[in-house]
Amino acid sequence: MLVEFVEILGESSAPTFSNMTVDSLPSDNMTVSSDLSTTISFLLRTSRPVRDSLVSMDYVLNIDRIRARLSITFITAEHLMIAKFEGWPGIKMRLSPVGSQSTGHNKDLDSLSDIVEDVATQAIRGVQLDIRTNTIKNFPVFKRTVFPNNTQKQ
């Protein structure tokens, strides 16, 4: 079975960041860590083989709450930002089929929904985003600056 995250839906809210820390790394690189709390909704599309054909279904995945420690590492020379969750994020979610697929309940649909929810949860917990910062217009570039007053010995 294939589970595809098609899009982020409009019901999503802006994330809340707290307890933010910055650690400097060698070569002007750095790691920013923060507690993250948010709600977000995705449109998911599943594809699975049934007999001699491929059957697709759409679902709405409502993440009512995700609480996680987010870690973002900036590798300055490579213009690279790597974002991932640390540990085991707490996720509270609901999954519902889209459209006419949602009429009635049967064991197969419930079983399939459980599998889709498990796959989506694992994907969210294990995701790593590698983002090229030079492709983002006006993304700030970190440059270490030594101020003249700090270079003099007293």
KOLDREN-391554 format. One line per field, with one value per residue: residue number from 0; x, y negated, z negated of N, C-alpha, C in turn. Coordinates in nm, 2 decimals. Last residue first. Example, Ala and Ser with C-alpha at 12.3 -4.5 7.8 and 13.67 -1.06 7.14 Angstrom:
BEGIN
resi = (1	0);
nu = (1.28	1.32);
nv = (0.22	0.57);
nw = (-0.71	-0.78);
cau = (1.37	1.23);
cav = (0.11	0.45);
caw = (-0.71	-0.78);
cu = (1.29	1.32);
cv = (0.00	0.33);
cw = (-0.79	-0.78);
END
This chain:
BEGIN
resi = (153	152	151	150	149	148	147	146	145	144	143	142	141	140	139	138	137	136	135	134	133	132	131	130	129	128	127	126	125	124	123	122	121	120	119	118	117	116	115	114	113	112	111	110	109	108	107	106	105	104	103	102	101	100	99	98	97	96	95	94	93	92	91	90	89	88	87	86	85	84	83	82	81	80	79	78	77	76	75	74	73	72	71	70	69	68	67	66	65	64	63	62	61	60	59	58	57	56	55	54	53	52	51	50	49	48	47	46	45	44	43	42	41	40	39	38	37	36	35	34	33	32	31	30	29	28	27	26	25	24	23	22	21	20	19	18	17	16	15	14	13	12	11	10	9	8	7	6	5	4	3	2	1	0);
nu = (4.22	4.25	4.01	3.78	3.56	3.57	3.51	3.32	3.29	3.03	2.94	2.65	2.38	2.14	1.78	1.62	1.52	1.36	1.51	1.72	1.91	1.84	1.70	1.61	1.50	1.32	1.22	0.99	0.89	0.63	0.51	0.52	0.37	0.12	0.07	0.05	-0.18	-0.37	-0.38	-0.47	-0.73	-0.85	-0.86	-1.04	-1.27	-1.31	-1.36	-1.59	-1.77	-2.02	-2.14	-1.95	-1.71	-1.69	-1.80	-1.56	-1.28	-1.25	-1.05	-0.88	-0.72	-0.48	-0.21	0.11	0.42	0.73	1.01	1.32	1.28	1.20	1.39	1.55	1.82	1.93	2.20	2.43	2.68	2.77	2.58	2.35	2.14	1.90	1.64	1.41	1.14	0.96	0.60	0.27	-0.01	-0.36	-0.51	-0.47	-0.67	-0.67	-0.89	-0.83	-0.91	-0.79	-0.75	-0.64	-0.54	-0.61	-0.66	-0.70	-0.58	-0.31	-0.36	-0.31	-0.44	-0.37	-0.47	-0.45	-0.42	-0.40	-0.28	-0.17	0.11	0.42	0.75	1.05	1.35	1.68	1.92	2.26	2.49	2.82	3.08	3.25	3.08	2.79	2.59	2.25	1.97	1.64	1.31	1.06	0.83	0.60	0.32	0.20	-0.12	-0.34	-0.55	-0.75	-0.66	-0.42	-0.15	-0.16	-0.08	0.10	0.02	0.08	0.05	0.08);
nv = (-4.26	-4.24	-4.28	-4.19	-4.33	-4.56	-4.47	-4.17	-3.93	-3.74	-3.49	-3.48	-3.32	-3.46	-3.44	-3.43	-3.56	-3.26	-2.96	-2.83	-2.83	-2.62	-2.32	-2.09	-1.80	-1.66	-1.35	-1.16	-1.00	-1.09	-1.07	-0.79	-0.69	-0.80	-0.67	-0.40	-0.42	-0.50	-0.29	-0.09	-0.18	-0.18	0.10	0.16	0.02	0.15	0.42	0.39	0.09	-0.15	-0.43	-0.64	-0.73	-0.75	-0.99	-1.20	-1.05	-0.90	-1.03	-1.02	-1.22	-1.22	-1.33	-1.25	-1.33	-1.21	-1.09	-1.23	-1.52	-1.57	-1.78	-1.95	-2.11	-2.32	-2.44	-2.55	-2.46	-2.63	-2.59	-2.39	-2.38	-2.18	-2.17	-1.98	-1.98	-1.78	-1.81	-1.74	-1.80	-1.75	-1.67	-1.62	-1.47	-1.36	-1.25	-1.04	-0.86	-0.57	-0.35	-0.04	0.12	0.46	0.73	0.73	0.43	0.25	-0.09	-0.41	-0.71	-1.03	-1.29	-1.62	-1.72	-1.97	-2.04	-2.22	-2.22	-2.29	-2.22	-2.33	-2.34	-2.42	-2.47	-2.45	-2.56	-2.65	-2.76	-2.53	-2.35	-2.51	-2.64	-2.61	-2.76	-2.69	-2.76	-2.73	-2.71	-2.78	-2.68	-2.71	-2.80	-2.53	-2.41	-2.42	-2.38	-2.11	-2.01	-1.72	-1.45	-1.19	-0.86	-0.53	-0.22	0.12);
nw = (-2.74	-2.39	-2.14	-2.03	-2.10	-1.96	-1.69	-1.66	-1.42	-1.30	-1.08	-0.91	-0.76	-0.56	-0.52	-0.21	0.02	0.14	0.13	0.23	0.03	-0.14	-0.07	-0.32	-0.41	-0.67	-0.78	-0.97	-1.17	-1.24	-0.99	-0.94	-1.15	-1.08	-0.84	-0.92	-1.09	-0.90	-0.73	-0.91	-0.97	-0.71	-0.67	-0.87	-0.78	-0.53	-0.62	-0.78	-0.72	-0.72	-0.51	-0.31	-0.23	0.04	0.12	-0.07	-0.24	-0.56	-0.83	-1.13	-1.39	-1.65	-1.84	-1.92	-2.05	-1.91	-2.04	-1.94	-1.73	-1.39	-1.17	-0.90	-0.77	-0.52	-0.34	-0.21	-0.26	-0.46	-0.67	-0.78	-1.05	-1.18	-1.40	-1.58	-1.80	-2.00	-2.00	-1.96	-1.79	-1.76	-1.55	-1.23	-1.02	-0.70	-0.48	-0.19	0.11	0.28	0.56	0.68	0.96	1.05	1.02	0.68	0.59	0.45	0.36	0.25	0.09	0.00	-0.23	-0.32	-0.66	-0.91	-1.24	-1.52	-1.75	-1.90	-1.98	-2.13	-1.94	-1.83	-1.58	-1.52	-1.28	-1.14	-1.13	-1.18	-1.45	-1.60	-1.86	-1.93	-2.08	-2.18	-2.30	-2.43	-2.15	-1.89	-1.72	-1.38	-1.26	-1.15	-0.88	-0.70	-0.44	-0.42	-0.23	-0.01	0.00	-0.10	-0.03	-0.07	0.08	0.00);
cau = (4.22	4.27	4.12	3.91	3.58	3.59	3.64	3.32	3.37	3.09	2.99	2.79	2.45	2.26	1.90	1.65	1.55	1.39	1.41	1.61	1.93	1.80	1.80	1.56	1.62	1.31	1.34	1.02	1.02	0.73	0.52	0.58	0.51	0.18	0.08	0.15	-0.05	-0.34	-0.34	-0.34	-0.63	-0.83	-0.77	-0.91	-1.21	-1.28	-1.24	-1.46	-1.75	-1.90	-2.14	-2.09	-1.73	-1.62	-1.89	-1.67	-1.34	-1.25	-1.18	-0.87	-0.85	-0.53	-0.35	0.03	0.29	0.63	0.88	1.24	1.36	1.16	1.33	1.46	1.77	1.86	2.12	2.30	2.60	2.85	2.59	2.48	2.18	2.04	1.68	1.55	1.19	1.09	0.73	0.37	0.12	-0.25	-0.57	-0.39	-0.67	-0.60	-0.85	-0.86	-0.86	-0.89	-0.71	-0.76	-0.49	-0.62	-0.57	-0.70	-0.69	-0.36	-0.33	-0.31	-0.38	-0.42	-0.39	-0.53	-0.36	-0.48	-0.27	-0.28	0.03	0.28	0.65	0.92	1.24	1.58	1.81	2.13	2.42	2.69	2.96	3.23	3.20	2.86	2.68	2.39	2.06	1.78	1.40	1.18	0.87	0.73	0.37	0.27	0.03	-0.31	-0.43	-0.79	-0.67	-0.55	-0.19	-0.15	-0.11	0.05	0.08	0.01	0.12	0.00);
cav = (-4.37	-4.18	-4.34	-4.12	-4.19	-4.57	-4.52	-4.31	-3.96	-3.87	-3.52	-3.51	-3.34	-3.38	-3.50	-3.36	-3.64	-3.40	-3.04	-2.83	-2.92	-2.75	-2.41	-2.21	-1.86	-1.75	-1.45	-1.25	-0.97	-1.07	-1.20	-0.89	-0.65	-0.83	-0.82	-0.44	-0.37	-0.59	-0.42	-0.07	-0.16	-0.31	0.02	0.22	-0.01	0.01	0.39	0.44	0.23	-0.10	-0.29	-0.59	-0.73	-0.64	-0.88	-1.18	-1.16	-0.89	-1.01	-0.99	-1.15	-1.25	-1.29	-1.29	-1.30	-1.31	-1.03	-1.15	-1.44	-1.56	-1.66	-1.96	-1.97	-2.32	-2.33	-2.62	-2.38	-2.62	-2.71	-2.37	-2.47	-2.20	-2.22	-2.02	-2.00	-1.86	-1.74	-1.80	-1.73	-1.80	-1.76	-1.61	-1.58	-1.33	-1.37	-1.06	-0.98	-0.63	-0.47	-0.12	0.03	0.32	0.69	0.82	0.52	0.34	0.05	-0.33	-0.57	-0.95	-1.17	-1.53	-1.68	-1.87	-2.05	-2.14	-2.27	-2.24	-2.26	-2.26	-2.41	-2.32	-2.54	-2.37	-2.57	-2.58	-2.85	-2.59	-2.40	-2.39	-2.66	-2.56	-2.76	-2.70	-2.75	-2.67	-2.75	-2.74	-2.75	-2.63	-2.83	-2.66	-2.41	-2.42	-2.52	-2.17	-2.06	-1.87	-1.52	-1.32	-0.99	-0.65	-0.35	0.00);
caw = (-2.85	-2.53	-2.22	-1.98	-2.16	-2.10	-1.73	-1.68	-1.55	-1.30	-1.21	-0.89	-0.89	-0.56	-0.58	-0.33	-0.10	0.16	0.06	0.31	0.14	-0.17	-0.02	-0.24	-0.37	-0.56	-0.78	-0.86	-1.12	-1.34	-1.06	-0.85	-1.14	-1.21	-0.84	-0.82	-1.14	-1.02	-0.68	-0.84	-1.07	-0.78	-0.58	-0.87	-0.91	-0.53	-0.53	-0.84	-0.70	-0.78	-0.57	-0.35	-0.37	-0.02	0.11	0.02	-0.17	-0.42	-0.77	-0.99	-1.34	-1.52	-1.85	-1.81	-2.09	-1.92	-2.00	-2.02	-1.82	-1.53	-1.21	-1.01	-0.79	-0.64	-0.37	-0.20	-0.17	-0.33	-0.60	-0.73	-0.94	-1.17	-1.27	-1.57	-1.66	-2.01	-1.97	-2.05	-1.78	-1.84	-1.65	-1.35	-1.11	-0.83	-0.55	-0.33	0.04	0.19	0.49	0.62	0.85	1.07	1.13	0.80	0.56	0.56	0.32	0.36	0.08	0.11	-0.20	-0.23	-0.53	-0.84	-1.10	-1.46	-1.64	-1.92	-1.88	-2.15	-2.00	-1.88	-1.65	-1.54	-1.40	-1.13	-1.12	-1.04	-1.37	-1.55	-1.75	-1.96	-1.96	-2.20	-2.19	-2.48	-2.29	-1.93	-1.84	-1.49	-1.27	-1.22	-0.96	-0.85	-0.50	-0.40	-0.36	-0.04	0.12	-0.16	0.02	-0.13	0.08	0.00);
cu = (4.31	4.28	4.13	4.03	3.71	3.61	3.67	3.46	3.38	3.17	3.06	2.84	2.60	2.34	2.02	1.78	1.58	1.41	1.45	1.49	1.82	1.82	1.76	1.69	1.58	1.45	1.32	1.15	1.07	0.88	0.63	0.60	0.58	0.33	0.15	0.18	0.07	-0.21	-0.30	-0.29	-0.49	-0.72	-0.75	-0.81	-1.07	-1.22	-1.21	-1.34	-1.61	-1.89	-2.01	-2.08	-1.87	-1.66	-1.83	-1.75	-1.45	-1.32	-1.18	-1.01	-0.83	-0.66	-0.42	-0.12	0.19	0.49	0.77	1.11	1.27	1.26	1.29	1.40	1.68	1.79	2.06	2.19	2.46	2.77	2.66	2.51	2.33	2.07	1.82	1.58	1.33	1.14	0.85	0.50	0.21	-0.12	-0.46	-0.44	-0.59	-0.60	-0.79	-0.83	-0.91	-0.83	-0.83	-0.70	-0.61	-0.56	-0.57	-0.61	-0.72	-0.48	-0.39	-0.28	-0.40	-0.36	-0.46	-0.43	-0.46	-0.42	-0.35	-0.26	-0.08	0.20	0.52	0.82	1.13	1.47	1.71	2.04	2.30	2.62	2.83	3.11	3.16	2.98	2.76	2.47	2.20	1.86	1.55	1.29	1.00	0.76	0.50	0.31	0.08	-0.16	-0.40	-0.67	-0.71	-0.56	-0.32	-0.19	-0.09	0.04	0.02	0.09	0.03	0.09);
cv = (-4.33	-4.29	-4.27	-4.18	-4.13	-4.43	-4.52	-4.36	-4.11	-3.89	-3.65	-3.56	-3.37	-3.42	-3.41	-3.41	-3.56	-3.48	-3.18	-2.91	-2.92	-2.86	-2.55	-2.29	-1.97	-1.81	-1.53	-1.33	-1.06	-1.06	-1.19	-1.02	-0.75	-0.80	-0.86	-0.60	-0.42	-0.55	-0.51	-0.21	-0.16	-0.29	-0.12	0.14	0.04	-0.03	0.24	0.40	0.26	0.05	-0.25	-0.45	-0.68	-0.62	-0.75	-1.05	-1.12	-1.01	-1.00	-0.97	-1.13	-1.17	-1.33	-1.24	-1.35	-1.26	-1.13	-1.10	-1.35	-1.48	-1.66	-1.82	-1.98	-2.18	-2.34	-2.51	-2.44	-2.55	-2.70	-2.48	-2.44	-2.28	-2.25	-2.05	-2.05	-1.86	-1.84	-1.73	-1.81	-1.72	-1.83	-1.72	-1.55	-1.46	-1.32	-1.20	-0.98	-0.76	-0.52	-0.23	-0.05	0.25	0.54	0.77	0.60	0.42	0.14	-0.19	-0.50	-0.81	-1.10	-1.41	-1.61	-1.85	-1.94	-2.15	-2.17	-2.30	-2.20	-2.31	-2.31	-2.40	-2.43	-2.46	-2.48	-2.59	-2.78	-2.68	-2.45	-2.44	-2.53	-2.58	-2.71	-2.70	-2.77	-2.65	-2.68	-2.79	-2.69	-2.73	-2.76	-2.68	-2.54	-2.42	-2.53	-2.30	-2.14	-1.90	-1.67	-1.42	-1.11	-0.77	-0.45	-0.12);
cw = (-2.96	-2.63	-2.35	-2.07	-2.12	-2.16	-1.88	-1.73	-1.56	-1.43	-1.20	-1.03	-0.85	-0.69	-0.58	-0.39	-0.23	0.03	0.07	0.25	0.24	-0.06	-0.05	-0.20	-0.27	-0.53	-0.66	-0.89	-1.00	-1.29	-1.16	-0.91	-1.05	-1.21	-0.97	-0.83	-1.05	-1.08	-0.79	-0.79	-1.02	-0.89	-0.65	-0.79	-0.92	-0.67	-0.53	-0.75	-0.75	-0.75	-0.63	-0.40	-0.41	-0.16	0.05	0.00	-0.08	-0.36	-0.62	-0.94	-1.18	-1.49	-1.72	-1.85	-1.98	-1.97	-2.02	-1.96	-1.91	-1.61	-1.35	-1.04	-0.92	-0.66	-0.51	-0.23	-0.14	-0.23	-0.47	-0.63	-0.90	-1.04	-1.27	-1.42	-1.66	-1.86	-1.99	-2.03	-1.87	-1.81	-1.74	-1.45	-1.23	-0.91	-0.68	-0.38	-0.10	0.13	0.40	0.54	0.80	0.95	1.15	0.90	0.69	0.51	0.43	0.32	0.22	0.09	-0.08	-0.20	-0.45	-0.70	-1.03	-1.31	-1.60	-1.81	-1.92	-2.05	-2.03	-1.95	-1.70	-1.63	-1.40	-1.27	-1.10	-1.03	-1.24	-1.48	-1.72	-1.84	-2.00	-2.07	-2.23	-2.37	-2.33	-2.07	-1.88	-1.60	-1.39	-1.23	-1.03	-0.94	-0.64	-0.48	-0.34	-0.19	0.09	-0.05	-0.05	-0.10	0.02	0.00);
END
